[in-house]
């Protein structure tokens, strides 16, 4: 007689858990130990011999009650049966292993406090009941060759306010990920403040969680050089560089400064020339500092939270000049509201309306400095998770939307995969230490 198929919620019962454990030294990733809801929906690929009784997972993998050797090495070792059902069943086994009773009331709920190195009883029960089964020798969450894909919506953390170059990048990245991976939902969160430090610190708090990304640029490397931050770029996972950006000096349309040497001349005469900067360690601040060093002058610096705020201040007459990325101001340049007077790069742009803007070096200021635009993920993610994001970003960089993003924002298509990006960042850090240190 054919057995009635159980709903997946009851895939594992108490009597089916004992004696099915291996590798008891493996633990679930910390963020999953702390949050049962994050894996409450995750299912474990189990022994196909009992599949008729329990159906299949959303991945088409048979489900049952014995040890596993899953197709995706159970994505972080947590493709187990529903977390609370598994936890209740595993509590008894955990109690036998520990030599004491684990009450059912202590599993299936969150711990009220978190202590370093401590995990709630329900989490340890699940680790035994579901996540600690033998899987071909692979560690939880993936060594080389393990497949992984996001298990919930992905968040892109923009460390600056809306309207700036990082915000434009973050939103283009979100769209690109959704195009490359149509099944993924991506949201953008702006977390401005501290010249970008607040956004990066938030990402630091998401260690080992591959569902968080940040559109990174110079501030991600420069901030720790000049500020006592709790992180450096190496605390994150560099995924891929996707472009290179430069800085323009821009003035209001009716400014008396027609070229870069007009600004330099005013500064050398002791004039109070106000320059708008997005933070103290971004590309604009670095270029401003290099120009001051090269010419022996000093600006009056006015700091804002984003390039968008700087543009508004420039148009409103609250500042005299600004150091901006093209993406932050190209619309106002095309509308004739502001004028670019110099580009701080080795060569001019090839396309209008920036093709007639001379470089700083052409105007007697020996400053050329570019910034990367790249993607960082949270630190301590697995190789499989890092590879997934590298491949996803790479797919985006082969799409028409990526080309449009570059064209619209006058970016240069400099791409570096993970290994090359890490090497680049090490050299970039040394360069910034020489400039800022």
C-alpha positions as CSV (number, residue, x, y, z in Angstrom):
1,X,0.0,0.0,0.0
2,X,1.3,3.4,-0.9
3,X,2.2,5.6,2.1
4,X,0.8,9.0,2.4
5,X,3.4,11.6,1.6
6,X,4.2,13.7,4.7
7,X,4.5,17.5,4.5
8,X,8.1,18.7,4.4
9,X,7.6,20.5,7.7
10,X,7.5,17.1,9.4
11,X,10.3,15.5,7.4
12,X,12.3,14.5,10.6
13,X,10.6,13.0,13.7
14,X,12.1,12.3,17.1
15,X,12.4,8.6,16.5
16,X,14.3,9.0,13.3
17,X,17.3,10.9,14.6
18,X,19.2,8.6,16.9
19,X,22.3,6.9,15.7
20,X,22.6,9.0,12.5
21,X,25.5,11.3,13.4
22,X,29.0,11.7,12.1
23,X,31.7,14.3,12.5
24,X,30.4,15.8,15.8
25,X,33.2,18.4,15.7
26,X,31.5,20.3,13.0
27,X,29.3,23.3,13.9
28,X,26.9,25.4,12.0
29,X,28.1,28.9,10.9
30,X,27.7,31.4,13.8
31,X,25.0,33.5,12.2
32,X,22.8,30.4,11.7
33,X,23.4,29.3,15.3
34,X,22.1,32.6,16.5
35,X,19.1,32.9,14.2
36,X,16.8,29.9,13.8
37,X,14.5,31.7,11.3
38,X,17.4,32.1,8.9
39,X,17.4,28.3,8.3
40,X,13.8,27.5,9.3
41,X,13.0,27.0,5.7
42,X,16.2,25.1,4.7
43,X,15.9,21.4,3.8
44,X,18.5,18.8,4.0
45,X,19.2,16.5,1.0
46,X,19.0,13.0,2.6
47,X,19.1,9.3,1.7
48,X,17.2,8.7,-1.5
49,X,16.1,5.2,-0.2
50,X,13.3,6.7,1.8
51,X,12.3,9.4,-0.6
52,X,8.8,8.1,-1.3
53,X,7.8,8.8,2.3
54,X,9.0,12.4,2.5
55,X,9.0,13.9,-1.0
56,X,11.7,16.1,-2.4
57,X,13.3,19.5,-1.5
58,X,12.8,22.6,-3.6
59,X,16.1,21.6,-5.2
60,X,14.7,18.3,-6.4
61,X,16.7,16.3,-3.9
62,X,15.0,13.3,-2.2
63,X,14.3,13.8,1.5
64,X,14.4,11.1,4.2
65,X,15.6,10.6,7.8
66,X,19.1,9.2,7.4
67,X,22.6,10.6,6.8
68,X,23.2,12.6,3.7
69,X,25.7,13.2,0.9
70,X,23.9,16.0,-0.8
71,X,24.3,17.4,-4.4
72,X,25.4,20.8,-3.1
73,X,27.1,19.4,0.1
74,X,24.0,20.9,1.9
75,X,25.0,24.5,1.4
76,X,26.6,25.5,4.7
77,X,25.7,22.1,6.2
78,X,22.3,23.3,7.1
79,X,20.0,21.8,4.5
80,X,18.3,20.0,7.3
81,X,14.7,19.4,8.1
82,X,12.7,22.2,9.6
83,X,14.8,23.6,12.3
84,X,12.4,23.3,15.3
85,X,11.3,19.8,14.5
86,X,14.9,18.7,14.1
87,X,15.9,20.6,17.3
88,X,13.3,18.8,19.4
89,X,14.4,15.4,18.1
90,X,18.1,16.2,18.5
91,X,17.7,17.4,22.0
92,X,17.5,13.9,23.4
93,X,20.6,12.8,21.6
94,X,22.5,15.9,22.6
95,X,21.5,15.2,26.2
96,X,23.0,11.7,26.0
97,X,26.2,13.0,24.5
98,X,26.5,15.6,27.2
99,X,25.4,13.3,30.0
100,X,22.5,15.5,31.1
101,X,18.9,16.2,30.1
102,X,18.1,19.0,27.6
103,X,14.5,20.1,28.3
104,X,12.4,20.5,25.2
105,X,11.5,24.0,26.3
106,X,15.1,25.1,25.8
107,X,15.1,24.2,22.1
108,X,13.1,25.8,19.3
109,X,13.6,29.3,20.6
110,X,16.2,32.0,20.6
111,X,18.6,32.5,23.4
112,X,17.9,35.7,25.4
113,X,21.6,36.6,25.7
114,X,24.6,35.9,23.5
115,X,28.0,35.0,25.0
116,X,31.2,34.5,23.0
117,X,31.6,30.9,22.3
118,X,28.2,30.0,23.6
119,X,25.3,28.6,21.5
120,X,21.7,28.1,22.5
121,X,20.7,24.5,23.2
122,X,18.4,24.3,20.2
123,X,21.3,25.3,17.9
124,X,23.5,22.5,19.2
125,X,20.7,20.1,18.9
126,X,20.2,21.0,15.3
127,X,23.9,20.8,14.7
128,X,23.8,17.2,15.9
129,X,20.4,16.3,14.4
130,X,20.9,17.8,10.9
131,X,24.1,19.7,10.3
132,X,26.7,17.2,11.4
133,X,26.1,14.3,9.1
134,X,28.8,13.0,6.9
135,X,29.1,14.6,3.5
136,X,32.0,13.3,1.6
137,X,34.5,15.0,3.9
138,X,33.4,18.5,3.0
139,X,33.3,21.1,5.8
140,X,30.2,23.0,6.4
141,X,29.4,25.6,3.9
142,X,31.8,24.6,1.3
143,X,35.2,23.9,0.3
144,X,36.3,24.1,-3.3
145,X,33.7,22.8,-5.7
146,X,30.7,23.2,-3.4
147,X,27.7,25.0,-4.9
148,X,26.1,27.8,-3.0
149,X,23.4,30.3,-3.7
150,X,21.6,32.9,-1.6
151,X,19.0,31.6,0.8
152,X,17.3,34.9,1.4
153,X,17.3,38.5,-0.1
154,X,20.6,40.1,-0.6
155,X,21.5,43.6,0.8
156,X,23.8,46.0,-0.8
157,X,25.1,48.4,1.9
158,X,26.0,51.8,0.4
159,X,28.2,53.7,2.9
160,X,27.3,57.1,1.7
161,X,24.0,59.1,1.3
162,X,21.9,58.8,-1.9
163,X,23.0,60.7,-4.9
164,X,26.8,60.1,-4.8
165,X,29.0,57.9,-6.9
166,X,28.9,55.0,-4.4
167,X,25.1,55.2,-4.4
168,X,24.9,55.2,-8.2
169,X,27.3,52.2,-8.2
170,X,25.3,50.3,-5.5
171,X,22.0,50.7,-7.4
172,X,23.6,49.7,-10.7
173,X,25.1,46.6,-9.0
174,X,21.8,45.7,-7.5
175,X,20.1,45.8,-10.9
176,X,23.0,43.9,-12.4
177,X,22.8,41.1,-9.9
178,X,19.1,40.7,-10.4
179,X,19.8,40.5,-14.2
180,X,22.5,37.9,-13.8
181,X,20.6,35.9,-11.2
182,X,16.8,36.5,-11.8
183,X,15.8,34.4,-8.7
184,X,17.6,36.7,-6.3
185,X,15.9,39.7,-4.6
186,X,18.3,42.6,-3.9
187,X,17.7,45.6,-1.8
188,X,19.9,48.7,-1.3
189,X,20.5,50.3,2.1
190,X,22.2,53.6,2.5
191,X,24.2,53.8,5.8
192,X,26.1,57.1,5.6
193,X,28.2,58.8,8.2
194,X,31.8,58.9,9.3
195,X,33.1,59.3,5.7
196,X,31.9,55.8,5.0
197,X,33.0,54.2,8.3
198,X,29.5,53.5,9.5
199,X,28.6,51.5,6.4
200,X,31.8,49.5,6.5
201,X,31.4,48.9,10.2
202,X,27.9,47.6,9.6
203,X,29.3,45.1,7.0
204,X,31.9,44.1,9.6
205,X,29.0,43.1,11.9
206,X,27.8,40.7,9.2
207,X,30.9,38.5,9.2
208,X,30.4,35.1,7.6
209,X,27.1,36.1,6.1
210,X,27.3,36.1,2.3
211,X,24.0,37.9,1.9
212,X,25.7,41.3,2.4
213,X,27.7,43.2,-0.2
214,X,29.2,46.7,-0.4
215,X,30.1,48.9,-3.4
216,X,33.6,49.8,-2.4
217,X,36.0,52.5,-3.5
218,X,38.9,54.4,-2.1
219,X,37.4,55.1,1.3
220,X,37.4,51.3,2.0
221,X,41.2,51.3,2.0
222,X,41.9,54.9,3.0
223,X,39.8,55.2,6.2
224,X,41.8,52.8,8.3
225,X,45.0,54.6,7.2
226,X,44.0,57.8,8.8
227,X,41.3,56.9,11.2
228,X,41.1,54.4,14.1
229,X,38.5,52.1,12.6
230,X,37.8,48.6,13.9
231,X,38.4,47.2,10.4
232,X,40.7,47.3,7.4
233,X,39.8,46.2,3.9
234,X,41.3,42.8,4.6
235,X,38.5,42.1,7.1
236,X,36.2,41.9,4.1
237,X,36.1,39.6,1.0
238,X,37.2,41.5,-2.1
239,X,35.0,40.0,-4.9
240,X,36.0,41.8,-8.0
241,X,37.0,45.3,-9.3
242,X,34.6,46.4,-12.1
243,X,35.9,49.9,-13.1
244,X,38.2,52.7,-12.5
245,X,37.0,56.3,-11.7
246,X,38.7,59.7,-11.8
247,X,38.1,63.0,-10.2
248,X,37.0,66.2,-11.9
249,X,37.5,69.7,-10.5
250,X,34.1,71.5,-11.0
251,X,33.0,75.1,-10.5
252,X,29.7,76.9,-10.8
253,X,28.7,78.0,-14.2
254,X,29.2,81.7,-13.4
255,X,32.5,81.2,-11.4
256,X,35.4,83.5,-12.1
257,X,37.7,80.5,-12.3
258,X,38.0,79.5,-16.0
259,X,40.8,77.0,-15.5
260,X,42.8,75.2,-12.9
261,X,45.5,77.8,-12.6
262,X,42.9,80.5,-11.8
263,X,42.1,78.5,-8.7
264,X,45.8,77.9,-7.9
265,X,46.5,81.6,-8.3
266,X,43.7,82.6,-5.9
267,X,44.9,80.2,-3.3
268,X,48.5,81.4,-3.6
269,X,47.3,85.0,-3.0
270,X,45.8,83.8,0.3
271,X,42.2,83.6,-1.0
272,X,39.7,81.5,0.9
273,X,38.6,79.1,-1.8
274,X,36.0,76.7,-0.4
275,X,36.2,73.1,-1.7
276,X,33.4,70.5,-1.1
277,X,34.5,67.1,-0.1
278,X,32.6,63.9,0.7
279,X,34.4,62.9,3.8
280,X,38.0,63.2,4.9
281,X,39.6,60.1,3.2
282,X,37.7,59.7,-0.1
283,X,39.2,60.1,-3.6
284,X,38.2,63.8,-3.6
285,X,40.1,64.5,-0.3
286,X,43.1,62.6,-1.5
287,X,43.3,64.5,-4.8
288,X,42.8,67.8,-2.9
289,X,45.6,66.9,-0.6
290,X,47.9,66.0,-3.4
291,X,47.2,69.3,-5.2
292,X,47.9,71.2,-2.0
293,X,51.2,69.5,-1.6
294,X,52.2,69.9,-5.2
295,X,51.3,73.6,-5.3
296,X,52.0,74.7,-1.7
297,X,48.5,76.0,-1.2
298,X,45.7,75.3,1.3
299,X,41.9,75.1,0.6
300,X,39.2,75.8,3.0
301,X,37.6,72.3,3.2
302,X,33.8,71.8,3.6
303,X,32.8,68.2,4.3
304,X,29.5,66.7,3.2
305,X,27.9,63.2,3.4
306,X,27.7,62.6,-0.4
307,X,28.5,63.9,-3.8
308,X,24.9,64.8,-4.3
309,X,25.0,67.2,-1.4
310,X,28.2,68.7,-2.8
311,X,26.6,69.3,-6.1
312,X,23.6,71.1,-4.5
313,X,26.0,73.3,-2.4
314,X,28.0,74.1,-5.5
315,X,25.0,75.2,-7.5
316,X,23.7,77.1,-4.5
317,X,26.9,79.1,-4.1
318,X,27.8,77.6,-0.7
319,X,31.2,76.4,-2.0
320,X,33.5,77.6,-4.8
321,X,34.9,74.4,-6.2
322,X,34.3,70.6,-5.8
323,X,36.2,67.5,-6.5
324,X,33.7,65.0,-7.9
325,X,33.4,61.8,-9.9
326,X,31.8,62.3,-13.3
327,X,28.9,60.0,-12.2
328,X,28.0,62.5,-9.4
329,X,27.8,65.6,-11.6
330,X,27.5,64.6,-15.3
331,X,23.8,65.6,-15.4
332,X,24.6,69.1,-14.2
333,X,27.5,69.5,-16.6
334,X,25.3,68.5,-19.5
335,X,22.6,71.0,-18.2
336,X,25.2,73.8,-18.0
337,X,24.8,74.3,-14.3
338,X,28.4,73.7,-13.5
339,X,31.7,73.6,-15.4
340,X,34.6,71.1,-15.2
341,X,38.0,72.7,-15.3
342,X,40.4,69.8,-14.9
343,X,40.5,66.0,-14.8
344,X,43.0,64.4,-12.5
345,X,44.1,61.5,-14.7
346,X,46.9,60.6,-17.1
347,X,44.8,61.4,-20.2
348,X,41.7,63.2,-21.2
349,X,38.3,61.6,-21.7
350,X,37.5,60.6,-25.3
351,X,33.8,61.4,-25.3
352,X,31.8,64.6,-25.0
353,X,31.1,66.5,-22.9
354,X,34.4,65.8,-21.1
355,X,36.6,65.4,-24.1
356,X,37.7,69.0,-24.0
357,X,38.5,69.1,-20.3
358,X,42.3,69.3,-19.9
359,X,44.2,67.2,-17.4
360,X,45.7,68.7,-14.3
361,X,49.2,68.0,-15.6
362,X,48.5,69.9,-18.8
363,X,47.8,72.9,-16.5
364,X,50.9,72.6,-14.4
365,X,49.6,70.6,-11.5
366,X,51.4,67.2,-11.3
367,X,48.5,65.2,-9.8
368,X,47.0,62.0,-11.3
369,X,45.1,59.6,-9.1
370,X,42.4,57.2,-9.9
371,X,40.1,55.1,-7.6
372,X,38.8,51.6,-8.0
373,X,35.2,50.7,-8.0
374,X,34.7,47.1,-6.8
375,X,32.6,44.8,-4.8
376,X,33.3,43.6,-1.3
377,X,31.4,40.9,0.5
378,X,31.4,40.3,4.3
379,X,34.5,38.7,5.7
380,X,34.9,35.0,6.6
381,X,32.6,33.7,3.9
382,X,33.4,30.4,2.3
383,X,35.3,29.9,-1.0
384,X,32.1,28.7,-2.6
385,X,30.2,31.8,-1.6
386,X,33.0,34.1,-2.7
387,X,33.2,32.3,-6.0
388,X,29.4,32.6,-6.5
389,X,29.6,36.4,-6.1
390,X,32.7,36.7,-8.4
391,X,30.9,34.7,-11.1
392,X,27.7,36.8,-10.6
393,X,29.6,40.1,-10.9
394,X,31.5,38.8,-13.8
395,X,28.3,38.0,-15.6
396,X,27.1,41.5,-15.0
397,X,30.2,43.0,-16.5
398,X,29.4,41.2,-19.7
399,X,26.0,42.7,-20.0
400,X,24.6,45.7,-21.8
401,X,23.5,47.3,-18.4
402,X,27.1,47.2,-17.3
403,X,28.3,49.0,-20.4
404,X,25.6,51.5,-20.0
405,X,26.6,52.1,-16.4
406,X,30.2,52.8,-17.5
407,X,29.1,55.0,-20.4
408,X,26.6,57.0,-18.3
409,X,29.2,57.6,-15.6
410,X,32.3,58.0,-17.6
411,X,34.0,55.1,-15.9
412,X,36.9,53.2,-17.4
413,X,36.5,49.4,-17.8
414,X,39.3,48.2,-15.6
415,X,38.3,44.7,-14.3
416,X,40.2,42.6,-11.8
417,X,39.0,39.2,-10.5
418,X,39.4,38.3,-6.9
419,X,43.1,37.3,-6.8
420,X,44.2,40.2,-8.9
421,X,42.0,42.6,-6.9
422,X,43.6,41.5,-3.6
423,X,47.0,42.1,-5.0
424,X,45.9,45.5,-6.3
425,X,44.5,46.5,-2.9
426,X,47.7,45.6,-1.1
427,X,49.6,47.9,-3.4
428,X,46.9,50.6,-3.3
429,X,47.0,50.5,0.5
430,X,50.8,51.1,0.5
431,X,50.3,54.0,-1.9
432,X,47.7,55.6,0.3
433,X,49.9,55.1,3.4
434,X,52.5,57.2,1.6
435,X,50.0,59.9,0.7
436,X,47.9,60.0,3.9
437,X,50.2,58.4,6.5
